[in-house]
Amino acid sequence: MRYSRTGIIAVLIAAELFIASIIVVSASGLGTFNAMGDVHGLSNMSYAFPAIDAGDTPHVVIDDPSSRVTVSASNDGKVHVTDTRHIHGWGSAPVRVHVKKTADGVLIERPAASGSGMIFGLEFGGTTVEVPAGTTLEIRNAEGADVSDLTGTIAVRSSDGHISASNVHTADLSLTTADGHISLEDVAADKLQAVTSDGSIRVSNLRVRSGVLHTGDGSIHIGFADAGDVTVHAQTGDGSIRMNGIRQEGSPVDYKFGNGSGTLDVATQDGSIRVATNGAE
């Protein structure tokens, strides 16, 4: 079948007019439509779930691969969840996160959307969670995460997005992202693991007994609050290594602080490594 030049041009013009009309409607703030064609003002949606009393040390599991997750300590010892979505364009209504009390804590998960999605525009959002400080936190999947002011065991996995932890004092802290940097500030951990496939690692005011800091591509900078008794094993595929401002020869390098009884394995395939104590650079 052959198409005339005039017919092709007409189709292209119609497509451009359709896209332009969507842009105009979206920019005017008229909202979006769902699968049934109803119009909704969805530019900003936020829903706070009722607080859940799950005890002082609940096991909180979060599985929300389409959102950035923020977790901090609550003021009342309960679990609070707020789901926020920002939408600009045309498409189906977003799927709200599900919150369920379990035998040992709380499960927070966003089910996969069925037959819905953005037709035109942009959708992004975040899930904010407040928990008792002693919570055992397990983030199974997210688009990045920020964790602060907690003392329980913490495990975070991000499919795409940076991870930060601040004012966290715990026996076990594990942070893993497939793509994004990792930042730690005022972290004390008996056991620490921070791994990213692509991104830098920045650590300040760290106290640790043993751990692993690895990146596939990026520099690693570590500032100890108190190096204690730990041996740092540092290795880079392409870059320099400095301990308290002194450039080390070759790679890998083993550098002992105190009696060196603990171990911190630091490695990057491409990037520099800087380790400092007591404000040294």
Backbone as numpy.savetxt, mean C-alpha at the origin, in Angstrom:
# Nx Ny Nz CAx CAy CAz Cx Cy Cz
-16.78 -7.17 -48.01 -17.64 -5.98 -48.01 -16.75 -4.74 -48.01
-17.08 -3.79 -48.88 -16.32 -2.56 -48.97 -17.13 -1.42 -48.37
-16.43 -0.53 -47.70 -17.07 0.64 -47.09 -16.62 1.89 -47.83
-17.57 2.80 -48.06 -17.23 4.03 -48.74 -16.46 4.96 -47.82
-15.68 5.82 -48.42 -14.92 6.77 -47.63 -15.84 7.67 -46.84
-16.95 8.07 -47.46 -17.92 8.93 -46.78 -18.51 8.25 -45.55
-18.82 6.94 -45.70 -19.39 6.20 -44.59 -18.43 6.09 -43.43
-17.16 5.84 -43.73 -16.15 5.73 -42.68 -15.99 7.04 -41.94
-15.97 8.13 -42.69 -15.83 9.44 -42.06 -17.03 9.74 -41.17
-18.22 9.37 -41.63 -19.42 9.61 -40.84 -19.38 8.86 -39.51
-18.91 7.61 -39.57 -18.80 6.82 -38.34 -17.81 7.45 -37.38
-16.67 7.89 -37.90 -15.65 8.51 -37.05 -16.17 9.79 -36.41
-16.89 10.58 -37.17 -17.44 11.83 -36.63 -18.45 11.52 -35.52
-19.29 10.50 -35.75 -20.28 10.13 -34.74 -19.61 9.67 -33.45
-18.52 8.91 -33.60 -17.79 8.45 -32.41 -17.20 9.61 -31.65
-16.61 10.56 -32.36 -16.03 11.73 -31.71 -17.09 12.56 -30.99
-18.26 12.71 -31.61 -19.34 13.46 -30.97 -19.81 12.77 -29.70
-19.87 11.42 -29.74 -20.29 10.66 -28.57 -19.31 10.85 -27.42
-18.01 10.75 -27.72 -16.99 10.92 -26.68 -17.03 12.34 -26.13
-17.20 13.31 -27.03 -17.24 14.71 -26.59 -18.43 14.96 -25.67
-19.58 14.33 -25.99 -20.76 14.51 -25.14 -20.55 13.94 -23.75
-19.83 12.80 -23.67 -19.54 12.20 -22.37 -18.65 13.12 -21.56
-17.65 13.70 -22.22 -16.74 14.62 -21.52 -17.51 15.81 -20.97
-18.41 16.37 -21.76 -19.18 17.53 -21.33 -20.05 17.18 -20.14
-20.74 16.02 -20.21 -21.62 15.62 -19.12 -20.81 15.35 -17.85
-19.68 14.67 -18.01 -18.85 14.36 -16.86 -18.32 15.63 -16.22
-17.86 16.56 -17.04 -17.28 17.80 -16.52 -18.34 18.66 -15.83
-19.61 18.53 -16.27 -20.66 19.35 -15.68 -21.15 18.79 -14.36
-20.64 17.61 -13.98 -20.98 17.05 -12.68 -22.33 16.38 -12.63
-22.88 15.95 -13.78 -24.18 15.30 -13.79 -24.13 13.88 -13.26
-22.94 13.32 -13.13 -22.81 12.02 -12.49 -22.59 10.90 -13.47
-22.92 9.70 -13.02 -22.72 8.50 -13.80 -24.02 7.73 -13.89
-24.01 6.64 -14.65 -25.19 5.81 -14.69 -24.78 4.38 -14.40
-25.71 3.62 -13.81 -25.41 2.23 -13.52 -25.86 1.35 -14.66
-25.81 0.03 -14.45 -26.13 -0.89 -15.54 -27.57 -0.74 -16.01
-28.47 -0.21 -15.15 -29.86 -0.04 -15.51 -30.12 1.31 -16.17
-29.10 2.15 -16.25 -29.24 3.43 -16.92 -29.64 4.57 -16.01
-29.77 4.32 -14.70 -30.12 5.39 -13.79 -28.93 6.31 -13.56
-29.22 7.60 -13.39 -28.16 8.57 -13.18 -27.91 8.73 -11.69
-26.63 8.74 -11.29 -26.26 8.90 -9.88 -25.15 9.93 -9.77
-25.20 10.78 -8.73 -24.10 11.68 -8.45 -23.02 10.94 -7.68
-22.04 10.38 -8.37 -21.07 9.49 -7.75 -19.66 10.08 -7.73
-19.55 11.38 -7.87 -18.21 11.95 -7.92 -17.45 11.71 -6.63
-18.17 11.69 -5.49 -17.55 11.39 -4.20 -18.54 10.60 -3.36
-18.17 9.38 -3.02 -19.03 8.53 -2.21 -18.25 8.04 -1.00
-18.83 8.19 0.19 -18.18 7.73 1.41 -19.22 7.12 2.32
-18.89 5.93 2.86 -19.81 5.25 3.75 -19.05 4.72 4.95
-19.50 5.10 6.15 -18.89 4.63 7.39 -19.76 3.52 7.97
-19.18 2.34 8.16 -19.90 1.21 8.72 -20.03 1.38 10.24
-21.04 0.76 10.81 -21.16 0.79 12.28 -19.93 0.17 12.94
-19.51 0.72 14.06 -18.34 0.22 14.77 -18.56 -1.22 15.24
-17.48 -2.01 15.24 -17.55 -3.41 15.67 -16.66 -3.61 16.88
-17.23 -4.19 17.92 -16.46 -4.54 19.12 -15.97 -5.97 18.95
-14.68 -6.13 18.63 -14.10 -7.45 18.38 -13.03 -7.80 19.40
-13.00 -7.10 20.52 -12.01 -7.37 21.56 -10.77 -6.51 21.41
-9.84 -6.72 22.35 -8.62 -5.90 22.38 -7.58 -6.31 21.35
-7.57 -7.59 20.97 -6.55 -8.09 20.04 -7.19 -8.91 18.93
-8.04 -8.31 18.13 -8.70 -9.07 17.07 -7.77 -9.38 15.90
-8.15 -10.36 15.11 -7.48 -10.67 13.85 -8.27 -9.98 12.75
-7.71 -8.93 12.19 -8.40 -8.17 11.16 -7.77 -8.49 9.80
-8.61 -9.00 8.89 -8.16 -9.37 7.56 -8.78 -8.42 6.55
-7.94 -7.88 5.66 -8.41 -6.94 4.63 -7.98 -7.45 3.26
-8.95 -7.56 2.35 -8.69 -7.98 0.97 -9.43 -7.01 0.06
-8.71 -5.99 -0.39 -9.32 -4.92 -1.18 -8.36 -4.50 -2.29
-8.27 -5.29 -3.35 -7.25 -5.05 -4.38 -7.45 -3.79 -5.20
-8.60 -3.14 -5.10 -8.84 -1.95 -5.92 -8.74 -0.66 -5.12
-8.26 -0.73 -3.88 -8.21 0.47 -3.04 -6.89 0.58 -2.30
-6.54 1.82 -2.00 -5.45 2.05 -1.05 -6.03 1.92 0.35
-5.33 1.20 1.21 -5.84 0.90 2.54 -5.03 1.64 3.59
-5.71 2.31 4.50 -5.07 3.02 5.60 -5.56 2.43 6.92
-4.62 2.00 7.76 -4.98 1.38 9.04 -4.24 2.10 10.16
-4.98 2.49 11.19 -4.39 3.15 12.35 -5.12 2.71 13.61
-4.63 3.13 14.77 -5.22 2.75 16.04 -6.48 3.56 16.31
-7.51 2.88 16.80 -8.76 3.57 17.14 -8.68 4.13 18.57
-9.54 5.09 18.84 -9.54 5.72 20.16 -10.42 4.99 21.17
-11.34 4.16 20.67 -12.30 3.51 21.56 -12.14 2.00 21.64
-11.08 1.44 21.02 -10.86 0.00 21.08 -11.77 -0.82 20.19
-12.48 -0.16 19.28 -13.36 -0.86 18.35 -12.81 -0.77 16.92
-13.42 -1.53 16.03 -13.01 -1.52 14.62 -13.96 -0.62 13.83
-13.38 0.36 13.16 -14.16 1.30 12.35 -13.70 1.18 10.89
-14.66 1.14 9.97 -14.34 1.01 8.55 -15.09 2.08 7.76
-14.35 2.81 6.93 -14.96 3.80 6.04 -14.51 3.50 4.61
-15.49 3.38 3.72 -15.22 3.08 2.30 -15.48 4.35 1.49
-14.46 4.83 0.81 -14.58 6.06 0.03 -14.23 5.80 -1.42
-15.08 6.24 -2.34 -14.82 6.10 -3.77 -14.92 7.47 -4.42
-14.00 7.77 -5.32 -14.01 9.01 -6.11 -14.20 8.62 -7.56
-15.29 9.10 -8.15 -15.63 8.70 -9.52 -15.93 9.94 -10.34
-15.36 9.99 -11.51 -15.63 11.09 -12.43 -15.76 10.48 -13.83
-16.98 10.45 -14.32 -17.20 9.85 -15.63 -18.49 9.08 -15.68
-18.53 8.11 -16.59 -19.73 7.33 -16.82 -19.42 5.86 -16.57
-20.35 5.18 -15.91 -20.17 3.75 -15.68 -21.12 3.25 -14.63
-20.95 2.00 -14.26 -21.84 1.39 -13.27 -21.45 1.84 -11.87
-22.38 1.73 -10.94 -22.11 2.11 -9.56 -21.04 1.20 -8.97
-20.16 1.74 -8.11 -19.08 0.94 -7.55 -19.59 -0.11 -6.56
-18.82 -1.14 -6.35 -19.16 -2.19 -5.39 -18.61 -1.81 -4.03
-19.47 -1.75 -3.05 -19.05 -1.37 -1.70 -18.30 -2.52 -1.03
-17.34 -2.17 -0.20 -16.60 -3.17 0.55 -17.54 -3.87 1.53
-17.29 -5.15 1.79 -18.10 -5.91 2.75 -17.34 -6.02 4.07
-18.05 -5.85 5.17 -17.46 -5.94 6.50 -18.21 -7.00 7.30
-17.48 -7.94 7.88 -18.12 -9.05 8.59 -17.33 -9.39 9.84
-18.03 -9.54 10.95 -17.40 -9.99 12.18 -17.19 -11.49 12.11
-16.00 -11.95 12.45 -15.66 -13.36 12.40 -15.44 -13.90 13.82
-15.12 -15.19 13.90 -14.93 -15.82 15.20 -13.78 -15.19 15.98
-12.73 -14.74 15.25 -11.57 -14.18 15.94 -11.30 -12.71 15.61
-12.22 -12.08 14.86 -11.97 -10.68 14.53 -12.93 -10.13 13.51
-12.38 -9.54 12.45 -13.19 -8.87 11.43 -12.59 -9.15 10.05
-13.47 -9.42 9.07 -13.07 -9.60 7.67 -13.60 -8.43 6.87
-12.70 -7.77 6.13 -13.06 -6.64 5.28 -12.62 -6.98 3.87
-13.57 -7.11 2.95 -13.21 -7.50 1.58 -14.15 -6.85 0.58
-13.60 -6.58 -0.60 -14.40 -6.01 -1.68 -14.64 -7.10 -2.73
-15.88 -7.51 -2.92 -16.14 -8.54 -3.92 -15.89 -8.03 -5.33
-15.57 -8.96 -6.22 -15.34 -8.59 -7.61 -16.64 -8.11 -8.23
-16.55 -7.02 -9.01 -17.74 -6.50 -9.69 -18.14 -7.44 -10.80
-19.43 -7.67 -10.95 -19.94 -8.57 -11.98 -20.70 -7.77 -13.02
-20.15 -7.72 -14.23 -20.83 -7.04 -15.32 -20.90 -5.54 -15.15
-19.95 -4.96 -14.43 -19.97 -3.52 -14.22 -18.58 -2.96 -14.38
-18.50 -1.65 -14.37 -17.21 -1.01 -14.52 -17.36 0.35 -15.16
-16.22 1.04 -15.28 -16.25 2.36 -15.88 -16.31 2.24 -17.40
-17.26 2.97 -18.00 -17.34 3.06 -19.45 -16.43 4.18 -19.94
-16.46 5.27 -19.22 -15.60 6.40 -19.55 -15.34 7.18 -18.28
-14.08 7.49 -18.02 -13.78 8.29 -16.85 -12.74 7.65 -15.96
-12.76 8.04 -14.68 -11.75 7.61 -13.73 -12.41 7.25 -12.41
-12.00 6.11 -11.84 -12.50 5.70 -10.53 -11.32 5.31 -9.65
-11.27 5.82 -8.44 -10.27 5.40 -7.48 -10.86 5.58 -6.08
-10.24 4.95 -5.10 -10.80 5.05 -3.78 -9.87 4.55 -2.71
-10.36 4.60 -1.49 -9.56 4.16 -0.36 -10.45 3.57 0.72
-9.88 2.65 1.47 -10.56 2.07 2.61 -9.79 2.45 3.87
-10.45 3.14 4.77 -9.83 3.58 6.02 -10.34 2.73 7.16
-9.39 2.16 7.91 -9.75 1.24 8.99 -9.05 1.68 10.27
-9.81 1.76 11.35 -9.24 2.01 12.68 -9.47 0.77 13.53
-8.42 0.32 14.21 -8.47 -0.94 14.95 -7.82 -0.76 16.33
-8.07 -1.68 17.27 -7.32 -1.63 18.53 -5.82 -1.77 18.25
-5.00 -1.10 19.04 -3.55 -1.05 18.77 -2.93 -2.45 18.72
-3.43 -3.39 19.51 -2.85 -4.72 19.56 -3.37 -5.69 18.52
-4.07 -5.18 17.51 -4.65 -6.02 16.46 -3.59 -6.82 15.70
-3.92 -8.06 15.38 -3.16 -8.82 14.40 -3.71 -8.45 13.03
-2.91 -7.74 12.25 -3.38 -7.18 10.98 -2.84 -7.98 9.80
-3.74 -8.36 8.91 -3.36 -9.08 7.70 -4.03 -8.42 6.50
-3.26 -7.70 5.73 -3.76 -7.12 4.48 -3.32 -8.05 3.36
-4.27 -8.80 2.81 -3.95 -9.80 1.81 -3.68 -9.20 0.45
-4.38 -8.12 0.14 -4.17 -7.47 -1.15 -4.74 -6.05 -1.09
-4.01 -5.11 -1.73 -4.46 -3.73 -1.77 -3.65 -3.00 -2.83
-4.10 -1.80 -3.16 -3.32 -0.92 -4.04 -2.48 0.01 -3.17
-1.62 -0.57 -2.35 -0.81 0.21 -1.44 -1.47 0.30 -0.08
-0.66 0.62 0.94 -1.19 0.67 2.29 -0.35 1.60 3.16
-1.03 2.20 4.15 -0.39 3.02 5.18 -0.82 2.47 6.54
0.16 2.11 7.36 -0.12 1.50 8.65 0.59 2.33 9.73
-0.13 2.63 10.82 0.48 3.46 11.86 -0.08 3.14 13.24
0.77 3.36 14.26 0.37 3.35 15.67 -0.14 1.99 16.15
0.45 0.90 15.64 0.01 -0.44 16.01 1.13 -1.21 16.72
0.73 -2.23 17.49 1.70 -3.02 18.24 1.57 -4.52 18.00
0.56 -4.94 17.27 0.37 -6.37 17.00 1.16 -6.83 15.79
1.08 -8.10 15.49 1.72 -8.67 14.30 1.08 -8.09 13.05
1.92 -7.72 12.07 1.42 -7.04 10.87 2.00 -7.71 9.62
1.11 -8.04 8.67 1.53 -8.56 7.37 0.74 -7.83 6.29
1.46 -7.20 5.35 0.83 -6.39 4.30 1.36 -6.84 2.95
0.44 -7.07 2.02 0.80 -7.37 0.63 0.06 -6.40 -0.29
0.80 -5.77 -1.20 0.22 -4.84 -2.15 0.55 -5.31 -3.57
-0.47 -5.36 -4.41 -0.24 -5.77 -5.79 0.34 -4.63 -6.62
0.03 -3.41 -6.24 0.51 -2.26 -7.02 0.33 -1.00 -6.18
1.41 -0.57 -5.53 1.31 0.64 -4.73 2.30 0.63 -3.60
2.70 1.81 -3.16 3.71 1.91 -2.11 3.12 1.59 -0.75
3.99 1.24 0.18 3.59 0.88 1.54 4.37 1.74 2.52
3.68 2.23 3.54 4.36 2.97 4.59 3.94 2.43 5.95
4.88 2.47 6.91 4.60 2.08 8.28 5.25 3.11 9.19
4.50 3.63 10.15 5.04 4.63 11.06 4.54 4.38 12.48
5.43 4.63 13.43 5.15 4.43 14.85 4.56 3.03 15.09
5.24 2.03 14.57 4.83 0.63 14.71 5.86 -0.09 15.57
5.41 -0.67 16.67 6.28 -1.42 17.57 5.70 -2.82 17.70
6.36 -3.81 17.11 5.77 -5.13 16.97 6.83 -6.22 17.02
6.38 -7.44 17.27 7.30 -8.57 17.23 7.58 -8.99 15.79
6.61 -8.76 14.88 6.76 -9.25 13.51 6.09 -8.30 12.53
6.87 -7.75 11.61 6.35 -6.83 10.60 6.80 -7.29 9.23
5.83 -7.55 8.33 6.14 -8.01 6.98 5.40 -7.14 5.97
6.16 -6.52 5.06 5.61 -5.63 4.04 6.12 -6.06 2.67
5.20 -6.32 1.74 5.59 -6.77 0.41 4.75 -6.07 -0.64
5.39 -5.50 -1.65 4.68 -4.89 -2.77 5.32 -5.30 -4.08
4.47 -5.51 -5.09 4.97 -5.88 -6.40 5.52 -4.67 -7.15
5.04 -3.49 -6.80 5.48 -2.29 -7.51 5.25 -1.06 -6.63
6.32 -0.50 -6.10 6.18 0.69 -5.28 7.25 0.77 -4.22
7.48 1.97 -3.72 8.50 2.13 -2.69 7.95 1.75 -1.32
8.84 1.54 -0.38 8.48 1.21 0.99 9.16 2.21 1.91
8.40 2.77 2.85 8.97 3.71 3.81 8.60 3.29 5.23
9.60 3.34 6.12 9.41 3.00 7.53 9.92 4.17 8.37
9.12 4.57 9.33 9.52 5.65 10.23 9.14 5.29 11.65
10.11 5.33 12.55 9.90 4.99 13.95 9.28 3.60 14.08
10.01 2.63 13.57 9.59 1.23 13.62 10.52 0.45 14.53
9.94 -0.33 15.44 10.71 -1.25 16.28 10.12 -2.63 16.08
10.96 -3.58 15.63 10.46 -4.92 15.34 11.51 -5.96 15.69
11.06 -7.04 16.32 11.98 -8.16 16.54 12.35 -8.80 15.20
11.34 -8.91 14.34 11.55 -9.50 13.01 10.92 -8.58 11.97
11.70 -8.24 10.95 11.25 -7.29 9.93 11.52 -7.85 8.55
10.51 -7.71 7.68 10.70 -8.02 6.26 10.03 -6.95 5.42
10.81 -6.30 4.56 10.28 -5.29 3.64 10.85 -5.59 2.26
9.97 -5.96 1.33 10.41 -6.41 0.01 9.56 -5.74 -1.06
10.23 -5.15 -2.05 9.55 -4.60 -3.22 10.26 -5.05 -4.48
9.48 -5.35 -5.50 10.07 -5.76 -6.78 10.63 -4.56 -7.53
10.04 -3.39 -7.30 10.46 -2.19 -8.04 10.19 -0.96 -7.20
11.22 -0.43 -6.56 11.04 0.77 -5.77 12.11 0.90 -4.71
12.29 2.10 -4.21 13.28 2.35 -3.18 12.75 1.95 -1.81
13.65 1.83 -0.84 13.29 1.57 0.55 13.93 2.65 1.41
13.11 3.34 2.19 13.60 4.40 3.07 13.20 4.08 4.51
14.17 4.07 5.40 13.94 3.68 6.78 14.59 4.71 7.70
13.84 5.20 8.67 14.39 6.14 9.65 13.95 5.74 11.05
14.85 5.98 12.02 14.58 5.71 13.43 14.18 4.25 13.64
15.00 3.35 13.10 14.70 1.91 13.13 15.36 1.22 14.31
14.60 0.32 14.93 15.12 -0.61 15.93 14.71 -2.00 15.49
15.68 -2.89 15.30 15.36 -4.21 14.78 16.36 -5.25 15.30
15.88 -6.48 15.50 16.76 -7.56 15.92 17.24 -8.37 14.72
16.33 -8.65 13.79 16.72 -9.36 12.58 15.72 -9.03 11.48
16.18 -9.13 10.24 15.24 -8.82 9.17 15.85 -8.85 7.79
14.98 -8.50 6.82 15.33 -8.49 5.40 14.77 -7.22 4.78
15.62 -6.51 4.05 15.21 -5.36 3.24 15.71 -5.59 1.83
14.81 -5.89 0.90 15.20 -6.22 -0.47 14.39 -5.41 -1.48
15.05 -4.97 -2.54 14.37 -4.38 -3.69 15.01 -4.88 -4.97
14.18 -5.08 -5.98 14.70 -5.49 -7.27 15.31 -4.33 -8.03
14.83 -3.11 -7.78 15.33 -1.94 -8.50 15.10 -0.69 -7.65
16.16 -0.18 -7.03 16.03 1.02 -6.24 17.08 1.08 -5.15
17.26 2.25 -4.60 18.23 2.43 -3.53 17.61 2.08 -2.18
18.47 1.84 -1.18 18.03 1.54 0.17 18.79 2.43 1.14
18.06 3.22 1.91 18.66 4.08 2.92 18.09 3.71 4.28
18.96 3.43 5.24 18.54 2.99 6.57 19.15 3.89 7.63
18.30 4.40 8.50 18.77 5.17 9.63 18.35 4.47 10.92
19.32 3.99 11.69 19.03 3.31 12.95 18.83 4.32 14.06
17.81 4.09 14.88 17.69 4.84 16.12 18.71 4.31 17.11
18.84 3.00 17.13 19.81 2.32 17.98 20.17 1.04 17.26
21.37 0.97 16.71 21.75 -0.20 15.91 21.77 -1.46 16.74
22.00 -1.32 18.05 21.98 -2.49 18.91 23.06 -3.49 18.53
22.71 -4.75 18.61 23.66 -5.82 18.29 23.19 -6.52 17.02
23.61 -6.02 15.89 23.16 -6.57 14.61 24.29 -6.49 13.59
24.36 -7.51 12.74 25.28 -7.49 11.61 24.50 -7.20 10.34
24.89 -6.15 9.64 24.24 -5.79 8.38 25.00 -6.45 7.23
24.28 -7.28 6.48 24.84 -7.90 5.28 24.26 -7.14 4.09
25.11 -6.34 3.43 24.64 -5.46 2.35 25.21 -5.89 1.01
24.34 -5.91 0.01 24.76 -6.34 -1.33 24.01 -5.56 -2.39
24.75 -5.07 -3.40 24.14 -4.38 -4.53 24.72 -4.89 -5.83
23.87 -5.02 -6.84 24.35 -5.43 -8.14 24.97 -4.29 -8.91
24.55 -3.06 -8.62 25.08 -1.90 -9.33 24.89 -0.66 -8.45
25.94 -0.28 -7.72 25.85 0.89 -6.85 26.86 0.81 -5.74
26.91 1.85 -4.93 27.87 1.91 -3.84 27.22 1.54 -2.51
28.06 1.21 -1.54 27.61 0.87 -0.19 28.36 1.77 0.80
27.62 2.46 1.67 28.23 3.31 2.68 27.68 2.96 4.05
28.57 2.84 5.01 28.22 2.61 6.40 28.68 3.80 7.22
27.73 4.52 7.82 28.05 5.74 8.57 28.92 6.70 7.76
28.57 6.82 6.49 29.25 7.77 5.61 30.52 7.27 4.99
31.01 6.11 5.38 32.27 5.58 4.84 31.96 4.58 3.73
32.51 4.86 2.57 32.29 3.97 1.43 33.02 2.65 1.65
32.28 1.56 1.42 32.84 0.22 1.59 33.34 -0.30 0.25
34.38 -1.10 0.31 34.94 -1.67 -0.90 34.24 -2.98 -1.25
33.79 -3.05 -2.52 33.21 -4.29 -3.01 31.79 -4.53 -2.53
31.27 -5.67 -2.93 29.94 -6.10 -2.54 29.89 -7.62 -2.67
29.37 -8.34 -1.68 28.67 -7.87 -0.49 29.60 -7.38 0.61
28.98 -6.74 1.61 29.71 -6.21 2.75 29.01 -6.67 4.03
29.77 -7.13 5.00 29.24 -7.45 6.33 29.77 -6.41 7.32
28.86 -5.72 7.99 29.24 -4.65 8.90 28.58 -4.91 10.25
29.38 -5.01 11.29 28.89 -5.40 12.60 28.67 -4.18 13.49
27.47 -4.14 14.11 27.17 -3.15 15.13 27.02 -3.89 16.46
27.63 -3.38 17.52 27.59 -4.07 18.80 28.25 -5.42 18.68
27.61 -6.46 19.27 28.20 -7.79 19.17 27.77 -8.54 17.91
26.88 -7.91 17.11 26.52 -8.50 15.82 25.70 -9.76 15.91
25.00 -10.00 17.01 24.28 -11.25 17.19 23.06 -11.36 16.28
22.42 -10.23 15.97 21.29 -10.24 15.04 21.77 -10.06 13.61
20.87 -10.23 12.65 21.24 -10.07 11.24 20.19 -9.25 10.51
20.67 -8.35 9.66 19.80 -7.59 8.78 20.36 -7.72 7.37
19.60 -8.40 6.52 20.03 -8.64 5.15 19.47 -7.54 4.25
20.37 -6.79 3.60 19.98 -5.63 2.79 20.50 -5.84 1.38
19.60 -5.83 0.39 20.04 -6.13 -0.98 19.20 -5.38 -2.01
19.89 -4.91 -3.06 19.25 -4.32 -4.22 19.99 -4.78 -5.47
19.24 -5.03 -6.53 19.89 -5.40 -7.79 20.44 -4.18 -8.51
19.85 -3.02 -8.25 20.30 -1.82 -8.94 20.05 -0.60 -8.06
21.10 -0.13 -7.37 20.93 1.04 -6.52 21.96 1.07 -5.41
22.08 2.22 -4.77 23.03 2.39 -3.68 22.41 1.95 -2.36
23.29 1.69 -1.39 22.87 1.32 -0.04 23.56 2.25 0.95
22.76 2.87 1.84 23.29 3.75 2.86 22.76 3.29 4.22
23.66 3.07 5.15 23.28 2.68 6.50 23.92 3.66 7.47
23.12 4.21 8.37 23.64 5.23 9.29 23.08 5.02 10.69
23.89 5.39 11.69 23.46 5.35 13.09 23.75 6.69 13.74
22.92 7.06 14.71 23.16 8.28 15.48 23.36 9.51 14.62
22.56 9.61 13.56 22.59 10.80 12.72 23.70 10.85 11.70
24.55 9.82 11.62 25.60 9.81 10.60 24.97 9.67 9.22
25.66 10.14 8.21 25.15 10.09 6.83 25.88 9.01 6.03
